[in-house]
């Protein structure tokens, strides 16, 4: 990877187990990193660490936990917790998990519920002098995260079977699949809403044709062809549709712009991985909506116009 593409690179280890406080317990992952460089490595909404506790902690490993986990386990900075690692020992009496003791020296918040609930951080060097974690790795943060798939393939080809390389999109694959299905479902629902609303135009145009029977007879008697009548009513219905599409587009983009600048729609944290509704307007999506609305409008306008053109002046 070129150096100008890398924003940050650091080594880490990871262990899994159960964190136990005096109130409750929670399965977590503990990552070993440089605690003082945490704000540079990750983007935290809030980050608080006690340098005094970090330096004074000799018999206990220091631990930085998420805000959601701290609230659930009723933990504050300075609390002592126990950690039962999944890596243990098999004895004659069965499996015994390895017990480690940690002292909470800091609390962070990312706004992502799953992350704040399950990820804890401890110091890298101090832990390695006493323990042997089962999983080592290197994390690379790119300036452009959407190039990760390209570099993942290149690194995998270079390392082959020596290491397992996973990018952030593969790591969160289930989330992206769920969001894609949700987007398709929303598009279908909104399409049905547009189709239902176009029945209003259809009924309005049919009523207009019935009201204008005398006018149609007069212009036909004056020499207008059935094609001329079809064009008049077709353009009338299309004009109504274009006004509706334009107003809807302006209103929709305005609301999206406001929500993108001031996110105030809060999502349930136990369902969605983000705290507030994220908004991003894509040009392709807007074009798709406009095209679909136009096609549906043309179809709904054509029937009443065709009916008006078939009207006989003698009747």
C-alpha positions in Angstrom: 0.0 0.0 0.0 1.5 3.4 -0.9 2.3 5.6 2.2 0.2 8.4 0.9 -2.9 6.1 1.0 -2.4 5.2 4.7 -3.8 7.3 7.5 -2.8 5.1 10.4 -1.3 1.7 11.0 -0.9 -0.2 14.4 -0.5 -3.7 15.8 -2.9 -5.1 18.3 -4.0 -8.3 20.0 -7.5 -9.5 20.8 -9.0 -11.8 23.3 -12.7 -12.7 24.0 -14.4 -13.6 27.2 -16.9 -12.4 29.8 -16.4 -9.1 31.8 -17.9 -9.4 35.3 -18.7 -6.5 37.6 -20.4 -6.5 41.0 -23.7 -5.9 39.3 -23.8 -7.9 36.0 -21.7 -9.6 33.3 -21.3 -9.1 29.6 -19.4 -11.0 26.8 -16.8 -8.6 25.3 -13.7 -8.4 23.2 -10.6 -6.9 24.7 -8.1 -5.3 22.2 -4.6 -4.5 23.2 -3.4 -1.2 21.8 -1.5 1.9 22.8 -4.1 3.5 25.1 -2.6 7.1 24.8 -2.9 6.9 21.0 -6.5 5.7 21.0 -8.1 9.1 20.0 -5.7 9.2 17.0 -6.5 5.7 16.0 -10.3 5.8 16.4 -12.8 8.7 16.1 -14.5 8.9 19.4 -17.4 11.2 20.3 -16.2 11.2 23.8 -13.0 9.9 25.3 -11.8 10.2 28.9 -8.8 8.5 30.5 -7.2 8.9 33.9 -3.5 9.3 33.4 -3.0 8.9 37.2 -4.8 5.6 37.3 -3.0 4.4 34.2 0.4 5.0 35.8 -0.6 3.8 39.2 -2.1 0.5 38.0 0.6 -2.1 38.8 -1.3 -5.2 40.0 -4.3 -4.7 37.7 -4.3 -4.4 33.9 -5.7 -1.0 32.8 -9.0 -1.1 30.8 -10.9 1.4 28.7 -14.6 0.5 28.2 -17.5 1.8 26.1 -20.1 4.2 27.5 -23.0 1.7 26.9 -21.1 -1.1 28.7 -20.2 1.1 31.6 -23.9 2.1 32.1 -25.1 -1.5 31.9 -22.5 -2.9 34.3 -22.7 0.2 36.6 -18.9 0.8 36.1 -17.1 4.1 36.6 -13.5 5.1 36.2 -11.5 3.5 39.0 -13.7 0.4 39.3 -12.2 -3.0 39.4 -13.6 -5.8 37.2 -12.9 -9.5 36.5 -12.4 -11.0 33.1 -12.9 -14.7 32.3 -11.1 -15.5 29.1 -12.3 -18.1 26.7 -8.7 -19.4 26.6 -8.5 -21.6 29.7 -7.3 -25.0 30.9 -8.7 -28.5 30.6 -8.4 -30.4 33.9 -9.7 -33.6 35.3 -12.6 -31.6 36.8 -13.4 -30.0 33.4 -12.6 -26.7 31.6 -11.5 -23.7 33.8 -11.4 -20.3 32.1 -8.5 -18.0 32.8 -9.2 -15.2 35.3 -7.7 -11.8 34.8 -8.3 -8.6 36.8 -8.6 -5.2 35.3 -8.9 -1.6 36.6 -11.1 0.8 34.5 -9.0 3.8 33.7 -11.1 5.4 31.0 -14.5 5.5 29.1 -15.1 6.1 25.4 -18.1 6.6 23.2 -18.3 6.1 19.4 -22.1 6.4 19.0 -22.2 2.8 17.6 -24.1 0.7 20.1 -22.5 -2.7 19.2 -19.0 -1.2 19.4 -19.6 0.6 22.7 -21.2 -2.5 24.2 -18.7 -5.2 23.3 -15.2 -3.6 22.6 -12.8 -2.8 25.5 -9.1 -1.6 25.2 -6.1 -2.5 27.3 -2.4 -1.6 27.0 -0.4 -3.5 24.5 3.1 -3.7 26.1 2.1 -4.3 29.7 -0.3 -7.1 28.9 2.3 -9.0 26.7 4.8 -9.2 29.5 2.5 -11.3 31.6 -0.1 -12.9 29.3 -0.1 -14.6 25.9 -3.2 -13.6 23.9 -4.3 -16.0 21.2 -4.9 -13.5 18.4 -2.5 -11.0 16.9 -3.1 -8.6 14.0 -2.3 -5.3 12.3 -5.0 -2.7 11.6 -4.5 -0.3 8.6 -6.7 2.8 8.2 -6.9 4.1 4.7 -7.6 7.7 3.8 -10.2 6.4 1.3 -12.0 3.5 3.0 -13.7 2.4 -0.2 -10.3 1.3 -1.6 -10.0 -1.4 1.1 -11.3 -4.2 -1.1 -8.6 -3.5 -3.8 -5.8 -3.5 -1.2 -7.2 -6.5 0.6 -6.9 -8.6 -2.6 -3.3 -7.4 -3.1 -2.2 -8.1 0.4 -3.9 -11.5 0.4 -2.0 -12.4 -2.8 1.3 -11.3 -1.3 0.8 -13.0 2.1 -1.1 -16.1 0.7 -1.6 -18.5 3.6 0.5 -16.7 6.2 -2.3 -14.4 7.4 -6.0 -13.8 7.1 -6.9 -10.4 5.5 -10.3 -8.9 6.1 -11.5 -5.4 5.2 -14.3 -3.4 7.0 -16.9 -4.2 4.3 -16.4 -8.0 4.7 -16.3 -7.7 8.5 -19.7 -6.0 8.5 -21.1 -8.0 5.6 -24.3 -8.9 7.4 -25.1 -5.3 8.1 -24.6 -4.2 4.5 -26.8 -7.1 3.2 -29.5 -6.1 5.7 -29.3 -2.4 4.6 -29.4 -3.4 0.9 -32.6 -5.5 1.5 -34.1 -2.7 3.5 -33.4 -0.2 0.7 -35.0 -2.5 -1.9 -38.0 -2.9 0.4 -38.3 0.9 0.9 -38.1 1.5 -2.8 -40.9 -1.0 -3.5 -43.1 0.6 -0.8 -42.5 4.1 -2.1 -43.1 3.0 -5.7 -46.5 1.6 -4.6 -47.2 4.9 -2.9 -46.4 6.8 -6.1 -48.6 4.5 -8.1 -51.5 5.0 -5.7 -51.1 8.8 -5.8 -51.1 8.6 -9.7 -54.7 7.2 -9.5 -55.6 10.7 -8.2 -54.3 12.2 -11.5 -56.1 9.5 -13.5 -59.5 10.1 -11.8 -59.1 13.9 -12.1 -58.4 13.6 -15.8 -61.3 11.3 -16.4 -63.6 13.7 -14.6 -62.1 16.6 -16.6 -62.9 14.7 -19.9 -66.5 14.1 -18.8 -66.9 17.8 -17.9 -65.4 19.0 -21.2 -67.5 16.9 -23.6 -69.2 19.9 -25.0 -65.9 21.7 -25.5 -64.4 18.6 -27.2 -67.4 18.5 -29.6 -67.0 22.2 -30.5 -63.3 22.0 -31.3 -63.8 18.8 -33.2 -66.6 20.5 -35.2 -64.2 23.4 -35.9 -61.7 21.0 -37.5 -59.5 19.6 -34.7 -58.5 16.0 -35.1 -58.7 13.3 -32.5 -54.8 13.5 -32.3 -55.1 17.2 -31.4 -57.6 16.4 -28.6 -55.3 13.6 -27.3 -52.4 16.0 -27.1 -54.4 18.6 -25.2 -55.5 16.3 -22.5 -52.2 14.4 -22.4 -50.1 17.6 -21.9 -52.6 18.8 -19.3 -52.2 15.6 -17.2 -48.4 15.6 -17.7 -48.2 19.2 -16.5 -50.0 18.3 -13.3 -47.5 15.3 -12.8 -44.4 17.5 -13.5 -45.6 20.1 -10.9 -46.1 17.3 -8.4 -42.7 15.7 -9.1 -40.9 19.1 -8.9 -42.6 20.1 -5.6 -41.9 16.6 -4.2 -38.2 16.8 -5.3 -37.7 20.2 -3.7 -39.4 19.2 -0.5 -37.6 15.8 -0.2 -34.1 17.2 -0.9 -34.7 20.1 1.6 -35.7 17.7 4.3 -32.7 15.5 3.5 -30.4 18.5 3.7 -31.8 19.6 7.1 -31.5 16.0 8.5 -27.9 15.7 7.2 -26.9 19.0 8.9 -29.0 18.6 12.1 -29.5 14.8 12.9 -32.4 14.7 15.3 -34.2 11.4 14.4 -32.9 9.1 17.1 -32.8 5.4 16.3 -33.3 2.5 18.8 -29.7 1.6 19.8 -30.5 -2.1 20.4 -31.7 -2.5 16.7 -29.5 -0.2 14.6 -25.7 0.2 14.8 -25.9 4.0 14.7 -27.4 6.5 17.1 -29.1 8.8 14.6 -30.6 8.4 11.2 -27.8 8.9 8.6 -28.6 10.8 5.5 -26.8 10.8 2.2 -28.4 11.9 -1.1 -27.2 9.9 -4.1 -27.6 11.4 -7.6 -28.4 8.0 -9.1 -31.2 7.4 -6.6 -32.7 10.8 -7.3 -32.6 10.2 -11.1 -34.2 6.7 -10.6 -37.1 8.2 -8.6 -37.7 11.0 -11.2 -37.6 8.5 -14.1 -40.0 6.1 -12.4 -42.4 8.9 -11.5 -42.3 10.3 -15.1 -43.0 6.9 -16.6 -45.9 6.2 -14.2 -47.3 9.7 -14.9 -47.2 9.2 -18.7 -49.0 5.9 -18.4 -51.7 7.4 -16.1 -52.2 10.4 -18.4 -52.4 8.4 -21.6 -55.7 6.6 -20.8 -57.9 9.7 -20.2 -56.4 11.5 -23.2 -57.1 8.5 -25.4 -60.6 8.4 -24.1 -61.1 12.1 -24.9 -59.8 11.6 -28.4 -62.3 8.8 -29.1 -65.3 11.0 -28.1 -67.8 11.4 -30.9 -68.9 15.1 -31.5 -72.4 13.8 -32.7 -73.0 12.2 -29.2 
